[in-house]
Amino acid sequence: MGSEVPNEFKLNSCPSDGISAVKFAPTTSQFLLASSWDCTVRLYDITENTQRFKYTHSTPVLDCCFSDGTHAWSGGLDCTLKSYDFNSGMEMVIGNHNAPIRCVEYCPEVDVIITGSWDQTLKLWDSRDKKSIGSYSQPEKVYTMAVSGDRVIVGTAGKRVLVWDLRNMSYVQQRRESSLKYQTRCIRAFPNKQGFVLSSIEGRVAVEYLDPSPEIQKKKYAFKCHRTKKDGVENIYPVNAISFHNKYNTFATGGSDGFVNVWDGFNKKRLCQFHLYPTSIASLSFSHDGSMLAIASSYMYENGEPAPDDASNPDDAIYVRHVTDAETKPKSLAT
């Protein structure tokens, strides 16, 4: 399927079990990090289509990130935060949570690693000294997180959304409830730091604004997506993944319907839809310059355990797509 599209290719040496996250390096579209349920974190060289490095956890890895071009961080079901130095090949256990680590993010403005866990805490880690610099209670299990400048937006169970100021963690800056009816699946922040996009398990996306003033809050809205109609029956799918285009503030969403859509959130328009991928879209990542989009196609057990010998089970795969302005640029900016 994906490999027949001329402007995209499938990565070699893909993980052998569910892909939990794909993340491009912060300053180059050459390197991509992927974490997986096969207990690995892999570094790919996109230009060569090769796997450069691989390191492992003792259990499935649920998230990963870069802090710079040579250091990766990851956490998962082993409750352990690890860092890996690609230059030296050294890996280091940095610390632990009391339950699985669901989210790992880096904030360049404050130079901290943030981990969110099912133990209902957020922890901050000094990326240079490799040590914990604080633990902060959350109202529920952490499901998703997004860094916006020097703030972190946290989505938890119970549809709660919290905005924390990473420079002053003594109190929660904002407490909100998701405007969507069902469980939060993913939150990502607008590159212009004005707001964030939140998706749910029930085919909807909300566009939210950080400024609490009533006139700005009036602009927030939600829309339906990742739904298909067949024989008069509507199938509704979880929206698992969101990634922003840094330059245009447009964003891609990936759903369990196997589709990727690109949206202009400010003008409330869908810009395009890519072809159908083999199975659910588990994670998405635009490169820093917006020229590439990494697409993790990975069955997420929405319909339960597949039969082990079922030949129709698609392999887990990562596709890298060269995206164009026509697919990502708001129409209002088009010349």
WOWOVEN-V545754 format. One record per residue. N is the residue number from 0. SS is DSSP state (2 for helix, 1 for strand, 0 for the rest). PSI is psi in whole degrees, -180 to 180 (999 if undefined). D_FIRST is the distance of its C-alpha to the first C-alpha in Angstrom with 2 decimals. Layout:
n | ss | psi | d_first
N | SS | PSI | D_FIRST
N | SS | PSI | D_FIRST
This chain:
n | ss | psi | d_first
0 | 0 | -76 | 0.00
1 | 2 | -34 | 3.81
2 | 2 | -16 | 5.63
3 | 2 | -6 | 5.84
4 | 0 | 125 | 7.63
5 | 0 | -30 | 11.17
6 | 0 | 17 | 12.70
7 | 1 | 159 | 10.68
8 | 1 | 161 | 10.27
9 | 1 | 137 | 9.91
10 | 0 | 144 | 13.46
11 | 0 | 158 | 15.23
12 | 0 | 48 | 17.45
13 | 0 | 156 | 15.71
14 | 0 | 154 | 18.08
15 | 0 | 0 | 18.42
16 | 0 | -180 | 19.11
17 | 0 | 132 | 18.52
18 | 1 | 121 | 18.15
19 | 1 | -31 | 21.07
20 | 1 | 144 | 21.10
21 | 1 | 135 | 19.80
22 | 1 | 128 | 22.52
23 | 1 | 153 | 23.06
24 | 0 | 154 | 26.49
25 | 0 | -26 | 29.14
26 | 0 | 4 | 29.98
27 | 0 | 148 | 27.25
28 | 0 | 14 | 23.54
29 | 0 | -34 | 23.69
30 | 1 | 138 | 23.73
31 | 1 | 136 | 21.59
32 | 1 | 142 | 22.85
33 | 1 | 132 | 20.97
34 | 1 | 154 | 22.84
35 | 1 | 161 | 21.82
36 | 0 | -7 | 23.19
37 | 0 | 14 | 23.42
38 | 0 | 15 | 26.54
39 | 1 | 158 | 25.38
40 | 1 | 128 | 25.21
41 | 1 | 142 | 23.37
42 | 1 | 123 | 23.89
43 | 1 | 144 | 21.29
44 | 1 | 109 | 22.24
45 | 0 | -37 | 19.46
46 | 0 | -34 | 21.17
47 | 0 | -9 | 21.30
48 | 0 | 55 | 18.13
49 | 1 | 156 | 20.56
50 | 1 | 119 | 21.87
51 | 1 | -44 | 25.45
52 | 1 | 158 | 26.99
53 | 1 | 131 | 26.60
54 | 1 | 166 | 29.26
55 | 1 | 156 | 29.63
56 | 0 | 170 | 31.25
57 | 0 | -15 | 32.86
58 | 0 | 176 | 30.58
59 | 0 | 144 | 27.22
60 | 1 | 128 | 26.90
61 | 1 | -19 | 26.29
62 | 1 | 161 | 26.45
63 | 1 | 162 | 27.14
64 | 1 | 165 | 28.24
65 | 1 | 148 | 29.81
66 | 1 | -26 | 33.47
67 | 1 | -169 | 33.43
68 | 0 | -13 | 31.60
69 | 0 | 0 | 32.87
70 | 1 | 130 | 33.21
71 | 1 | 153 | 30.75
72 | 1 | 145 | 31.79
73 | 1 | 155 | 30.30
74 | 1 | 163 | 31.35
75 | 1 | -144 | 30.38
76 | 0 | -17 | 31.78
77 | 0 | 3 | 34.45
78 | 0 | 13 | 36.03
79 | 1 | 133 | 36.36
80 | 1 | 125 | 35.63
81 | 1 | 151 | 34.92
82 | 1 | 152 | 34.86
83 | 1 | 131 | 33.66
84 | 1 | 112 | 35.02
85 | 0 | -26 | 32.62
86 | 0 | -44 | 35.62
87 | 0 | -15 | 37.74
88 | 0 | 14 | 35.21
89 | 1 | 135 | 37.43
90 | 1 | 151 | 36.27
91 | 1 | 134 | 38.65
92 | 1 | 121 | 39.02
93 | 1 | -38 | 40.17
94 | 1 | -172 | 41.04
95 | 1 | 160 | 40.17
96 | 0 | 172 | 39.77
97 | 0 | -3 | 41.19
98 | 0 | 174 | 37.82
99 | 0 | 145 | 34.15
100 | 1 | 118 | 33.13
101 | 1 | -33 | 30.37
102 | 1 | 141 | 30.25
103 | 1 | 119 | 31.10
104 | 1 | 156 | 31.64
105 | 1 | 136 | 33.69
106 | 1 | 105 | 36.09
107 | 0 | -31 | 37.08
108 | 0 | -28 | 39.94
109 | 0 | -7 | 41.75
110 | 0 | 49 | 40.25
111 | 1 | 151 | 39.53
112 | 1 | 138 | 36.77
113 | 1 | 131 | 36.42
114 | 1 | 138 | 35.31
115 | 1 | 136 | 34.99
116 | 1 | 162 | 35.50
117 | 0 | -4 | 35.78
118 | 0 | 11 | 39.47
119 | 0 | 33 | 39.89
120 | 1 | 158 | 40.63
121 | 1 | 134 | 39.40
122 | 1 | 143 | 40.54
123 | 1 | 143 | 41.02
124 | 1 | 135 | 41.09
125 | 1 | 120 | 42.66
126 | 0 | -23 | 40.01
127 | 0 | -49 | 42.77
128 | 0 | -7 | 45.19
129 | 0 | 51 | 42.42
130 | 1 | 161 | 44.33
131 | 1 | 137 | 44.28
132 | 1 | 19 | 46.03
133 | 1 | 147 | 45.92
134 | 1 | 134 | 44.61
135 | 1 | 126 | 44.36
136 | 1 | 140 | 44.24
137 | 0 | 157 | 41.62
138 | 0 | -24 | 42.25
139 | 0 | -176 | 39.36
140 | 0 | 138 | 36.46
141 | 1 | 128 | 34.39
142 | 1 | -32 | 30.76
143 | 1 | 155 | 29.68
144 | 1 | 150 | 31.38
145 | 1 | 137 | 31.20
146 | 1 | 134 | 33.56
147 | 1 | 98 | 35.11
148 | 0 | -122 | 37.66
149 | 0 | 21 | 40.28
150 | 1 | 158 | 39.24
151 | 1 | 134 | 36.81
152 | 1 | 124 | 35.45
153 | 1 | 128 | 35.07
154 | 1 | 126 | 33.43
155 | 1 | 176 | 34.89
156 | 2 | 162 | 35.03
157 | 2 | 17 | 37.17
158 | 2 | 25 | 35.37
159 | 1 | 146 | 37.65
160 | 1 | 127 | 36.98
161 | 1 | 139 | 39.35
162 | 1 | 121 | 39.84
163 | 1 | 143 | 41.65
164 | 1 | 114 | 43.34
165 | 0 | -16 | 42.67
166 | 0 | -14 | 46.00
167 | 1 | 90 | 47.93
168 | 0 | 17 | 46.56
169 | 0 | -15 | 49.89
170 | 0 | 164 | 48.63
171 | 0 | 126 | 45.52
172 | 0 | -43 | 45.29
173 | 1 | 141 | 43.56
174 | 1 | 130 | 42.80
175 | 1 | 169 | 40.58
176 | 1 | 141 | 38.82
177 | 0 | 139 | 35.28
178 | 0 | -5 | 35.52
179 | 0 | 150 | 32.65
180 | 0 | -26 | 33.74
181 | 0 | 174 | 31.45
182 | 0 | 135 | 30.71
183 | 1 | 135 | 29.57
184 | 1 | -41 | 26.19
185 | 1 | 142 | 25.93
186 | 1 | 135 | 28.35
187 | 1 | 148 | 27.86
188 | 1 | 144 | 30.62
189 | 0 | 135 | 30.86
190 | 0 | -28 | 31.45
191 | 0 | 5 | 34.63
192 | 0 | 13 | 35.91
193 | 0 | -23 | 36.85
194 | 1 | -162 | 34.82
195 | 1 | 164 | 31.78
196 | 1 | 137 | 28.88
197 | 1 | 136 | 28.66
198 | 1 | 159 | 26.07
199 | 1 | 174 | 26.73
200 | 0 | -2 | 25.26
201 | 0 | 61 | 25.85
202 | 0 | 41 | 23.55
203 | 1 | 153 | 26.00
204 | 1 | 138 | 26.60
205 | 1 | 137 | 30.12
206 | 1 | 117 | 31.27
207 | 1 | 155 | 34.49
208 | 1 | 141 | 37.18
209 | 0 | -34 | 39.23
210 | 0 | 119 | 42.47
211 | 0 | -3 | 44.39
212 | 0 | 143 | 46.57
213 | 2 | -38 | 46.51
214 | 2 | -32 | 45.63
215 | 2 | -40 | 42.47
216 | 2 | -25 | 41.56
217 | 0 | -22 | 41.73
218 | 0 | -12 | 38.60
219 | 0 | 150 | 36.32
220 | 1 | 170 | 34.02
221 | 1 | 155 | 31.09
222 | 1 | 159 | 28.30
223 | 1 | 145 | 25.89
224 | 0 | 174 | 22.11
225 | 0 | 56 | 18.98
226 | 1 | 146 | 20.37
227 | 1 | 146 | 19.23
228 | 1 | 129 | 21.71
229 | 1 | 125 | 21.50
230 | 0 | 42 | 24.67
231 | 0 | 0 | 26.76
232 | 1 | 130 | 25.65
233 | 1 | 124 | 24.30
234 | 1 | 130 | 21.95
235 | 1 | 131 | 22.55
236 | 0 | 150 | 20.41
237 | 0 | 144 | 21.56
238 | 1 | 102 | 20.92
239 | 1 | -27 | 20.42
240 | 1 | 144 | 20.04
241 | 1 | 140 | 21.73
242 | 1 | 139 | 22.07
243 | 1 | 145 | 24.48
244 | 0 | 116 | 24.52
245 | 0 | -34 | 27.88
246 | 0 | -41 | 29.07
247 | 0 | -7 | 28.35
248 | 0 | 17 | 28.65
249 | 0 | 167 | 25.54
250 | 1 | 152 | 23.08
251 | 1 | 144 | 19.51
252 | 1 | 146 | 19.02
253 | 1 | 136 | 16.31
254 | 1 | 173 | 16.68
255 | 0 | -1 | 16.17
256 | 0 | -4 | 14.53
257 | 0 | 11 | 11.29
258 | 0 | 153 | 12.18
259 | 1 | 127 | 13.82
260 | 1 | 149 | 16.88
261 | 1 | 133 | 19.39
262 | 1 | 147 | 23.02
263 | 1 | 98 | 26.41
264 | 0 | -32 | 28.54
265 | 0 | -34 | 31.88
266 | 0 | 8 | 31.37
267 | 0 | 46 | 29.51
268 | 1 | 146 | 26.64
269 | 1 | 127 | 22.87
270 | 1 | -40 | 21.81
271 | 1 | 167 | 18.14
272 | 1 | 132 | 15.03
273 | 0 | 176 | 11.57
274 | 0 | 169 | 8.45
275 | 0 | 131 | 7.68
276 | 0 | 166 | 6.50
277 | 0 | -31 | 6.66
278 | 0 | -165 | 10.41
279 | 0 | 146 | 13.37
280 | 1 | 116 | 13.79
281 | 1 | -30 | 16.74
282 | 1 | 152 | 17.84
283 | 1 | 148 | 17.64
284 | 1 | 119 | 19.78
285 | 1 | 143 | 20.75
286 | 0 | 162 | 22.57
287 | 0 | -32 | 26.31
288 | 0 | 0 | 26.25
289 | 0 | 11 | 23.29
290 | 0 | -21 | 21.45
291 | 1 | 151 | 18.49
292 | 1 | 124 | 16.65
293 | 1 | 133 | 15.47
294 | 1 | 114 | 13.08
295 | 1 | 117 | 13.52
296 | 1 | 114 | 11.18
297 | 0 | 123 | 13.72
298 | 0 | 130 | 15.25
299 | 0 | 23 | 18.66
300 | 0 | 31 | 20.58
301 | 0 | -32 | 21.04
302 | 0 | 29 | 21.54
303 | 0 | -174 | 23.48
304 | 0 | 126 | 23.09
305 | 0 | 156 | 20.47
306 | 0 | 134 | 22.06
307 | 0 | -33 | 22.08
308 | 0 | 14 | 21.13
309 | 0 | 113 | 18.47
310 | 0 | -16 | 15.69
311 | 0 | -5 | 13.38
312 | 0 | 115 | 13.76
313 | 0 | 147 | 10.58
314 | 0 | 152 | 11.75
315 | 0 | 136 | 12.83
316 | 1 | 150 | 11.02
317 | 1 | 123 | 12.16
318 | 1 | 143 | 10.43
319 | 1 | 122 | 13.12
320 | 1 | 132 | 13.13
321 | 1 | 112 | 16.12
322 | 0 | 153 | 17.42
323 | 0 | 165 | 20.00
324 | 2 | -35 | 23.24
325 | 2 | -29 | 22.09
326 | 2 | -20 | 19.54
327 | 2 | -13 | 22.02
328 | 0 | 133 | 25.56
329 | 0 | 142 | 27.75
330 | 2 | -29 | 28.75
331 | 2 | -21 | 32.36
332 | 2 | -10 | 31.98
333 | 0 | 140 | 30.28
334 | 0 | 999 | 32.71
